[in-house]
Amino acid sequence: VEKVSDKACSHFMPTKVLFGVGELSRIGEEAQGLGNRAFVVTGRSALKRLGVTRRVTDYLESSHIQVEVFSQIMTNPTTDVVNEGARRARASKCNLIVGMGGGSAIDAAKGIAVVVKHGGKIEDYLGVNRIPGPTLPVVAVPTTSGTGSEVTIFAVFTRGDEKASTISHFNCPKVSILDPLLLISQPPRLTACTGMDALAHAIEAYTSRKANVFSDVFAREAVRLVGQHLRRSVWVGDDLEARKGMALASNLAGVGINSAGVTAGHALGMSIGGFCDTDHGTAVGILLPRVMERTVYADLTRFAEISTLLGDDVRGMPVRSAALRSIQAVKDLMQDIGFPQTLSQIGVKEDLIVQIVDDGMNRGAFNNTLKIFSREEARQMFQDAM
Ligand SMILES: [Fe+2]
C-alpha cells in the first residue's frame, strides 16, 4: 500500500467552471447574478473577425446586461493597457469584467477588475497577496488551451523590460466557460505553443518542491491529457475530441500550479518575455526539456511516472532509464508538433543571457525547482537551450 504524503497542504478553487460544447451560450445567465454592466476585455481582432465577440455581446444583452467592449489587448499585455482599461471600465460604470481570449486577455481582465475595485494603478498590487479584497467579478472565456488563467491565482503583465505578476486568490475568476467550439479556429502554431505552456505547467507542478496531494491529482491528469491530445489538436484543428482534451488539460494544470507553483522553466521563461517580447508558451516550452535534463536525478520516480503519463511503455525498465525517457518523450512531442527547439530560433540574443538568468533566478518560482542551481549551472542550462 502506497503511503499518503504527510506534507501539510491546502487546496482552494473558488471558480465555477462550465465545460462543454456550446456552453458559451450560457454566459448571459451566468453573468446575470454578477452584474448588469459588463466590460468585455479581448484582443485586437481575431475574435471580432470570427464573430465571437458579437455572440458574447448578444448573449449578455439578451440577459439585460449592458456591454462595453475593450479590444486593445496585445500579446504580453502591459501595465499601461490594464490601467487604461480600468479607467474606461470605471468611466462606463461597469460592475462585471468579461475576459475573453488567450491568457493575455484574461490576465488583463483580472488586472482591470482589481484596479476598478480598489483604485490606484495595477503597479500598486504587483507581488504576492497584495490585493486587499475581492475584485469586480470576472467571467473568463478562454479561446486557447494553455495558461489555465481562467482558474489561476496569477496574472502576468509587462512593465518596461520586466514581467511582473499579481498573485492572489482574489485573482480567480468567478465563472469560467470552457467551450471547445471556441478552440477549433486556433491555428496550429498557436495551438502548439499554448499546449506546451499547459504541459510545462503540469510537469513543473508535478516536480515542484510545493507539489502536494491535491496538485498531483490535477498535474498528473493534465500531463496525460496533453500526451493524448496535443498532437491531434495541432494536426487536425477541427477535431473536437482533441480540443476538449486540451481545454481540460490546460484547466487542470492551472489548478495544479495554484498550489504547487511553477519552477525554473517558467521563472526563466518569464524573464525572457520581459526582455524579448517572445511568446510565453514558446519560451517555456523550449526550456522545459532543458530543465528536466538537469533535475531528473532529483526524483527518478516522479520523472518515470511522467514517461508513463505521456504514453511511454516503461514497464520492466530500471527506474533511471524510465525517468530519462520522460525527457525524450517531451522532445518527441515538440518535434511532432513542429515546435522550435532553441531560444536563438525565437530571437533570444547571446548578450542577454546573463541578465535574463539573473532576473529569472530572482523569481520565487525558480526556487520551487527540486534541484538547487548555482548561477553557473543556471547559465549553462540556459546556454544549452540557445
Ligand atoms: Fe505558463
Boltz pocket constraint, residues with backbone or C-beta under 6 A from the ligand:
constraints:
  - pocket:
      binder: B
      contacts: [[A, 146], [A, 147], [A, 197], [A, 201], [A, 266], [A, 280], [A, 284]]
      max_distance: 6.0
